[in-house]
Amino acid sequence: MSLIVQKYGGTSVGSVERIQAVAQRVYKTVKAGNSLVVVVSAMGKTTDGLVKLANEISPNPNRREMDMLLSTGEQVTIALLSMALQELGQPAISMTGAQVGIVTEAEHSRARILHIETTRLIRHINAGKVVVVAGFQGTSSAGEMEITTLGRGGSDTSAVAIAAALRANFCEIYTDVPGILTTDPRLVAEAQLMDDITCNEMLELASLGAKVLHPRAVEIARNYGVPLVVRSSWTDAHGTWVTSAKPQGRSLINLEIALPVDAVEFDTNQAKVALLRVPDKPGIAARLFGEISRQKIDVDLIIQSVHEGNSNDIAFTVTTPILKRAEAVAAAIAPALRSQSNPKSDEAEVMVEHNIAKVSIAGAGMIGRPGVAAKMFATLAEAGVNIQMISTSEVKVSCVVNAAECDRAVNALCSAFEIEPGEQGAGGAGEAGENKLIFLSSPLPTPHSPLPTSPVRGVALDLNQARLAIRQLPDRPGMAAKLFGLLAQHNISVDMIIQSQRCRVIDGVPRRDIAFTVSRVDGENAKEMLTEVAAELGWGEVVLDSAIAKVSIVGAGMVGQPGVAAKMFEALAEYQINIQMIATSEIKISCVVAQEQGVKALQAIHAAFGLAGSEKFVVPA
């Protein structure tokens, strides 16, 4: 007999008939000999309707009252589903988040779960009842016992947290698609169903806008080793398993408030190659990395910053032993990238830098916490370490620094993020429950860990981002810390961060541009706030562009496969889609393109990697 937690989203319980269908599925699962907790969302578009009602009363409703209002949606569903189960002869009881014992921070509308008091829950389970729980909500730990909500998508978080607290055998997420698909079936009908995906891959996809699972739910599954499966509410198909490493006994206290960083990673075996002032037009990155791929040169970080005039900079890092080959490729292709009218100009200048190191912080807990990157940059500034390159993903922030400063940087970061020093072999972030210092001697997998057959697992499109660029930022320790510290103080989360390679000296001060993306709703506020302090801090112009899209590929099998980036860039070039920014991590490559080309970019990349299947998935209304 298994203890199972099932979660059903709003579409799955959107009508009386659908609630009755869910009751039949639950009843069948119990009759197979399982104990069951069911977490449900509000019916259909109920939450949207409640938000609309609130906005008709007040243009800026009080967040406490919004939690009181929105928490009622799930209460309707739990009562109806419990009635439906009782009609089938199955004992059931409905419980709100407060009744279950979901204790959260006292943060209205975006609370994180502190712990779950499982005594009452277990008593009902042992009595043979199906416990039907209102997702998305809890109660604060303060004496006032305030009702709190977890933010949109919070029912996923509720379900996986309950599964972790109960040490359930697994958690099933039922939704309107048959599992995790290679991309959004609304944009590519031939999107293919994956049998399984790792938590790290799913974290990237979920944070990139794949809406099947909420990133916080995946974070909990990763941290506590909860086996997670995503299935269709309409069929009995096997769905997609989201797999994670075995946990190392992480405490269930402060369940969502664990340390945000699992590991500090560093690699001193790195060198940087940059092409400065390459033409800002489609196909440039494809030509460069196509030739790099043909020469079997494996690249680690790739960054392309915002354009200046009609040119751009592209930089990448490689391991030291292959630097000469990488430099030769860049030097050979540079003349072909220069303007035909002035082939002897300083365009496409190749710059090589030895004696660098990559220092990274990694951890699923940094999702949605805008202060983590700022803390990293502030820590490096306090240690007197200047940042030469920045590359980010949803679960990692990497900085390239001078190799001579690597030890100082690592020690400072370990202290700041409470990481236990203890050198390990080559690998990624530590397993859940461990805080590690990890030495990356090589980005290549070991011979005993074969690469997956397909290096790319999924393609994601985010149309809800805006890009800010700050011109002429002084190039000295502490500037990135000040910039991203200000954003963190205003609770603005940053996604991609790119620092330009081109450095110019103005009034005796070396300066660089820096660009980053934020949620589009935060764009104007961020620009206004940063413009106000620009003169005081010695920055140049702050430029906002809201007409962008971010398209990304994700896959653990990308490590050690030099042709992956080239194939992505070539797919975009074929459709004359210009790449405005590039940022990478070990398992992700993201490109910023024009907003109107976003869907075409996703479709082109999905086709280029052969991810389409023969079956077409139609998402129910």
Secondary structure as UniProt FT lines:
FT   STRAND          3..8
FT   TURN            10..13
FT   HELIX           16..31
FT   TURN            32..33
FT   STRAND          35..40
FT   TURN            44..45
FT   HELIX           46..57
FT   HELIX           63..87
FT   TURN            88..89
FT   STRAND          92..95
FT   HELIX           97..100
FT   STRAND          102..104
FT   TURN            108..109
FT   STRAND          113..116
FT   HELIX           119..126
FT   TURN            127..128
FT   STRAND          130..134
FT   TURN            135..136
FT   STRAND          137..140
FT   TURN            143..144
FT   STRAND          147..149
FT   TURN            152..153
FT   HELIX           154..166
FT   STRAND          170..175
FT   TURN            185..187
FT   TURN            189..190
FT   STRAND          196..198
FT   HELIX           199..207
FT   TURN            208..209
FT   TURN            211..212
FT   HELIX           215..224
FT   STRAND          228..232
FT   STRAND          240..243
FT   TURN            253..256
FT   STRAND          263..279
FT   TURN            282..283
FT   HELIX           284..294
FT   TURN            295..296
FT   STRAND          302..304
FT   TURN            309..310
FT   STRAND          311..319
FT   HELIX           320..322
FT   HELIX           323..337
FT   TURN            340..341
FT   TURN            343..344
FT   TURN            347..348
FT   STRAND          349..362
FT   HELIX           364..366
FT   TURN            367..368
FT   HELIX           371..382
FT   TURN            383..384
FT   STRAND          389..393
FT   TURN            394..395
FT   STRAND          396..402
FT   HELIX           403..405
FT   HELIX           406..416
FT   TURN            417..418
FT   TURN            432..433
FT   STRAND          436..439
FT   TURN            447..448
FT   STRAND          458..462
FT   STRAND          465..474
FT   TURN            477..478
FT   HELIX           479..489
FT   TURN            490..491
FT   STRAND          494..499
FT   STRAND          504..506
FT   TURN            507..508
FT   STRAND          509..519
FT   HELIX           520..537
FT   STRAND          542..545
FT   STRAND          548..554
FT   HELIX           556..558
FT   TURN            559..560
FT   HELIX           563..574
FT   TURN            575..576
FT   STRAND          581..585
FT   TURN            586..587
FT   STRAND          588..594
FT   HELIX           595..597
FT   HELIX           598..608
FT   TURN            609..610
//
